Amino acid sequence: MKVLREIFGPIPGIGDASLYTITNSNGITLKVSDYGCTIQSLLVPDKNGKPGDVVLGFDKLEGYLQDHPYIGTIVGRYANRISNARFMLDGTEYRLVQNHGKNHLHGGAVGFDKVLWQASEFADKKGAGVSLEYVSHDMEEGYPGFLRVSVTYTLDDENQVCIDYQATTDKPTHLNLTNHSYFNLNEAAEEVYDHELMIASSRYVVTGRDLIPTGEIRSVEGSPLDFRIPKPIGKDIHEVEGGFDLCYVLEGDGKTTVLAARVVDPESGRCMETLTTEPGIQFYSSNFLAGITGKGGIPYRKHLALCLEAQHFPDTPNQPDFPSTLLHPGETYNQRTIYKFSNTQDSP
C-alpha cells in the first residue's frame, strides 16, 4: 500500500490544499484533504465487486471553501452544541463564538473544519494513510489553552478506516473531536430510508430547545429511537420531528473500541460498522441537508445520508453529570473511531 499526493486547489491567501489517496488490496480507496482534515471520497465495492463512493462531498476544493454543513470534516474544538456559547472553568467564565443562534456549534465560526492542517503520509505493515496536525492558539473561538491536535487516518487490508486523535494543552480546556462524514452506502442514489441500522445503545441524551441537553438520560425502550434490533431508518423516521438527531450512550471503558453501530444497504450489499472508544455516538439523518450540489452534480437533500459521529455528549462543559471533556496540562487526549466495511457476499 502507498499514498499518492496531488494538489486539490488553492486557498486564497493561504496556499494550496492537497488531496491524499490510499487504496488497499481489496479495492477500497480513501481520499483525504488537509483542508478541514476532510474525508473527501471513500470508494467501497458492492456485493458484485463494483466500487462506489459511500460519502458525500465535493469534486473540487471550491465546494469545501463555501458554506456547507461540515461534510466529511473534523469538527472541533467541541463537536456538537454548547449552550449559550459559554462555560465556567476554574472560576472563570469563557465566552465562545455564537454561531448557532445564541449557542456554539462544532467549534465556532472558524473551527477545525475551516483551516489547513499540516499533513504527512505514511505506509507500513499495518496500513497506509496520512497524519494531520493543527495548532489551535489560546482563546481561539473563545477556548482557553494552546492546543496541539493530531488526527491520523489509516486504511488497512481488513477494510478499516481508522481515525486516531491525540491532543495536548498548556491550560485546562474542553475538547471533543469527531469526524462529520455523511454516509450513503448506495452511492447517494436515493435517501437512506432503506438502510438498515443497528445502534448498540439502550439510552440516549434527552434534548430540548435548540437540541440542548436537559441533563436527563432516558431509555429508548418503546420509542422510535430504539435501534437495538436492526430496522430500516425510514421505518420510524417520520415519527420523529424532522428526523433523527440525537446522542446515544455507549457502554465502553474509554480505552478499547466497542461496536457502536452497524448499517447495511440491502440494495448494494454494503455494510459499515462503527467502533469507538467514545462514550456516545450522534446519529444524524441529515435533516437540514438541502440546496447543495455535490459530487457528480448530485443535488443533496434532506435524509440523503446519515452521520454516525463518535463523540462525548453535547454541552458537557455545562453538564457536570456527563462524562468529562476536560483536558489538563500534562495529559494527552486520545480517542479512536473505526469505520469497518464488508458486504453481504462476505457473510457465510
C-alpha positions in Angstrom: 0.0 0.0 0.0 1.1 3.5 -0.7 -0.2 7.1 -0.5 -0.4 9.4 -3.5 -0.5 13.2 -3.1 -1.9 15.7 -5.5 -2.8 19.4 -5.4 -6.5 19.8 -4.6 -6.7 23.5 -5.2 -5.7 27.0 -4.0 -7.0 28.5 -0.7 -7.0 32.3 -1.2 -4.3 34.0 0.9 -3.1 30.7 2.4 -1.7 28.3 -0.3 -2.6 25.0 -1.9 -4.6 22.3 -0.3 -3.6 18.7 -1.0 -5.5 15.5 -1.6 -4.1 12.2 -0.4 -5.3 8.9 -2.0 -4.9 5.5 -0.3 -6.0 2.2 -1.8 -5.9 -1.2 -0.1 -5.7 -4.7 -1.7 -9.5 -5.2 -1.6 -10.4 -2.3 -3.8 -11.2 0.3 -1.1 -9.9 3.8 -1.8 -9.8 6.6 0.7 -9.2 10.2 -0.2 -8.3 12.8 2.5 -7.7 16.5 2.2 -5.6 18.6 4.5 -8.2 21.4 4.3 -10.6 20.7 7.2 -8.9 17.3 7.8 -11.6 16.0 5.4 -12.6 12.6 4.1 -13.4 13.7 0.5 -14.1 10.3 -1.0 -14.4 6.7 0.1 -14.8 4.0 -2.6 -16.1 0.7 -1.4 -17.0 -2.4 -3.5 -20.6 -3.5 -3.5 -21.8 -7.2 -3.4 -20.8 -7.6 -7.0 -17.3 -6.1 -6.5 -18.1 -2.7 -8.1 -16.6 0.2 -6.2 -18.8 3.1 -5.4 -18.4 6.3 -3.3 -20.2 6.0 0.1 -19.6 9.5 1.4 -21.0 12.9 0.4 -18.6 15.6 -0.6 -17.4 17.9 -3.5 -15.4 17.2 -6.6 -13.4 20.3 -6.2 -11.9 22.3 -3.3 -14.2 25.2 -4.0 -17.1 23.3 -2.6 -15.4 22.9 0.7 -14.4 26.6 0.8 -18.1 27.6 0.5 -20.7 27.3 3.3 -21.6 23.7 3.9 -22.8 21.5 6.8 -19.3 20.2 7.9 -19.4 17.5 5.1 -16.6 15.0 5.8 -14.6 17.3 8.1 -13.1 17.1 11.5 -15.1 19.4 13.9 -13.7 21.0 17.0 -12.6 22.2 19.4 -16.0 21.0 20.5 -18.3 18.8 18.4 -22.0 19.4 18.8 -23.5 22.2 20.9 -22.5 24.3 23.9 -25.5 26.1 25.4 -25.4 29.9 25.4 -21.9 29.6 24.0 -20.2 29.8 27.4 -18.9 27.7 30.3 -17.3 28.1 33.7 -13.8 26.7 34.3 -11.8 27.1 37.5 -13.9 30.1 38.4 -13.6 31.9 35.0 -16.4 32.2 32.5 -15.3 31.6 28.9 -17.5 33.0 26.2 -17.3 31.2 22.9 -18.4 32.4 19.4 -22.1 32.2 19.0 -22.6 30.6 15.6 -25.9 28.7 16.1 -28.4 31.2 17.4 -27.2 32.0 20.9 -25.4 28.7 21.1 -22.0 27.4 20.0 -21.8 24.6 17.4 -18.9 22.5 16.2 -16.1 24.8 17.3 -17.5 28.1 16.2 -17.3 30.4 13.2 -13.8 29.2 12.2 -13.5 25.7 13.6 -11.1 22.9 12.7 -13.2 22.3 9.6 -12.1 25.6 8.1 -8.3 25.5 8.5 -5.4 24.0 6.6 -3.8 21.2 8.6 -0.1 20.1 8.2 0.0 16.6 6.7 2.4 13.8 6.3 1.8 10.5 4.6 3.0 7.1 5.8 2.8 3.4 4.9 3.7 0.4 7.0 2.7 -3.2 7.6 -0.5 -2.1 9.5 -1.7 0.0 6.6 -1.2 3.4 4.9 -2.6 6.8 5.5 -2.0 10.4 6.4 -1.3 12.2 9.7 -2.6 15.7 10.1 -1.6 18.3 12.7 -3.1 21.6 13.7 -2.2 24.2 16.4 -5.1 26.0 18.0 -4.0 29.1 19.8 -5.1 30.3 23.2 -8.6 31.9 23.1 -9.2 30.7 19.5 -13.0 30.9 19.1 -13.1 31.6 22.9 -11.4 28.4 24.2 -8.5 28.6 26.7 -5.2 26.9 26.1 -2.6 26.5 23.4 -3.7 23.2 21.9 -1.8 20.8 19.7 -4.0 18.4 17.8 -3.2 15.4 15.6 -5.6 13.2 13.6 -4.4 10.1 11.7 -6.4 8.4 9.0 -5.3 4.8 8.3 -6.7 2.4 5.7 -5.8 -1.3 6.2 -6.4 -4.6 4.4 -9.1 -5.5 6.9 -11.2 -2.8 5.2 -11.0 -0.5 8.2 -10.7 3.3 8.1 -9.2 4.0 11.5 -9.2 7.6 12.9 -6.9 8.2 15.8 -6.9 11.5 17.6 -4.4 13.0 20.1 -4.1 16.4 21.7 -2.2 18.3 24.4 -2.8 21.7 26.0 -0.9 24.2 28.2 -4.1 25.2 30.1 -7.2 23.3 31.2 -9.7 23.3 28.4 -12.6 21.3 27.0 -12.1 19.1 23.9 -14.5 16.9 21.9 -13.5 15.9 18.4 -15.3 13.9 15.8 -15.4 13.3 12.0 -18.6 14.5 10.4 -18.8 12.3 7.3 -22.2 11.9 5.6 -22.7 8.2 4.6 -24.9 6.7 1.9 -23.9 3.1 1.2 -25.9 3.2 -2.1 -23.8 6.0 -3.6 -26.4 8.7 -2.9 -28.8 7.1 -5.4 -31.7 7.8 -3.1 -32.5 8.7 0.5 -31.3 6.4 3.3 -34.7 5.2 4.3 -33.9 1.6 3.2 -30.6 1.5 5.0 -30.9 -1.0 7.9 -29.4 0.5 11.1 -28.4 -1.1 14.4 -27.2 1.1 17.3 -25.8 -0.7 20.3 -27.4 1.5 22.9 -30.4 1.4 25.3 -30.2 5.1 26.3 -29.9 8.5 24.8 -29.3 12.1 25.8 -32.6 14.0 26.1 -32.5 17.4 24.5 -34.9 20.4 24.5 -35.0 23.6 22.6 -32.1 24.0 20.0 -31.1 20.4 20.8 -29.5 21.4 24.0 -29.4 18.6 26.6 -31.8 18.8 29.6 -29.4 16.7 31.7 -31.7 13.6 31.5 -30.6 10.2 30.1 -33.6 8.2 29.0 -34.2 4.7 27.8 -35.1 4.1 24.2 -37.5 1.3 25.2 -40.8 1.5 23.3 -39.8 4.6 21.3 -39.0 5.2 17.6 -35.4 5.9 18.8 -34.8 2.2 19.6 -32.3 0.7 17.1 -31.1 -2.2 19.2 -32.7 -4.6 16.8 -31.8 -3.6 13.2 -34.5 -1.8 11.3 -34.8 0.5 8.2 -34.1 4.1 9.0 -37.3 5.0 7.2 -39.5 2.8 9.3 -39.9 5.4 12.1 -38.2 8.5 10.8 -41.4 10.3 10.3 -42.4 9.6 13.9 -39.6 12.0 15.0 -40.0 15.7 14.2 -37.6 16.5 11.3 -35.7 13.2 11.6 -33.1 11.7 13.9 -30.5 13.9 15.6 -29.5 12.6 19.0 -26.6 11.3 21.0 -26.8 7.6 22.1 -25.0 6.5 25.2 -22.4 3.7 24.7 -21.1 1.3 27.3 -17.3 1.3 26.8 -14.3 1.8 29.1 -12.9 4.8 27.1 -9.8 2.9 26.2 -10.8 0.0 23.9 -13.1 0.3 20.9 -16.6 -1.1 21.2 -19.2 -1.7 18.5 -21.5 1.3 18.4 -23.5 0.9 15.2 -23.9 -1.2 12.1 -25.6 -0.1 8.9 -26.4 -2.3 5.9 -27.8 -1.2 2.5 -29.7 -4.2 1.1 -29.5 -2.8 -2.5 -25.7 -2.6 -2.8 -25.0 -5.2 -0.1 -22.5 -2.8 1.6 -22.2 -3.0 5.4 -20.4 -0.5 7.7 -19.7 -1.0 11.3 -18.7 1.9 13.6 -16.5 1.1 16.6 -15.2 3.7 19.0 -13.6 4.5 22.4 -16.0 7.4 22.9 -18.9 7.4 25.4 -21.5 8.5 22.8 -22.5 8.4 19.1 -24.6 11.1 17.4 -27.0 9.7 14.8 -28.0 12.4 12.4 -30.2 11.7 9.4 -29.1 14.8 7.5 -32.4 16.7 8.4 -31.1 20.0 7.2 -29.2 18.9 4.1 -30.6 21.0 1.2 -29.6 23.4 -1.5 -26.1 21.9 -2.2 -24.8 20.3 -5.3 -22.3 17.6 -4.5 -20.0 15.2 -6.3 -21.2 14.2 -9.8 -23.7 17.0 -9.8 -26.0 15.2 -7.4 -28.4 17.6 -5.6 -28.0 17.0 -1.9 -31.3 16.9 0.0 -32.9 16.0 3.3 -32.3 12.4 4.5 -29.9 11.6 1.7 -27.3 10.5 4.2 -26.6 9.5 7.7 -23.9 10.6 10.1 -22.6 8.4 12.9 -20.4 10.8 14.9 -18.5 9.2 17.8 -18.1 11.8 20.5 -18.7 13.0 24.0 -22.2 14.2 24.9 -23.4 17.7 23.8 -23.0 20.6 26.2 -20.8 18.5 28.6 -19.0 21.7 29.9 -22.3 22.8 31.4 -23.5 19.3 32.5 -21.5 18.1 35.5 -23.1 14.7 35.5 -21.9 13.9 32.0 -18.5 12.2 31.3 -16.0 14.9 31.5 -14.4 16.6 28.4 -11.8 18.4 30.4 -8.2 18.2 29.2 -5.4 19.3 31.6 -1.8 20.2 31.0 0.4 17.1 31.2 -2.5 14.9 29.9 -2.9 13.5 26.4 -6.3 13.4 24.7 -6.7 10.1 23.0 -9.6 8.5 21.1 -10.1 6.1 18.2 -13.0 5.6 15.8 -13.1 2.9 13.2 -15.4 2.6 10.2 -15.2 -1.1 9.0 -16.6 -2.2 5.7 -17.8 -5.5 4.3 -20.7 -6.7 2.1 -23.4 -9.3 2.2 -21.3 -11.6 0.0 -18.8 -11.9 2.8 -21.5 -13.5 5.1 -21.4 -17.3 5.5 
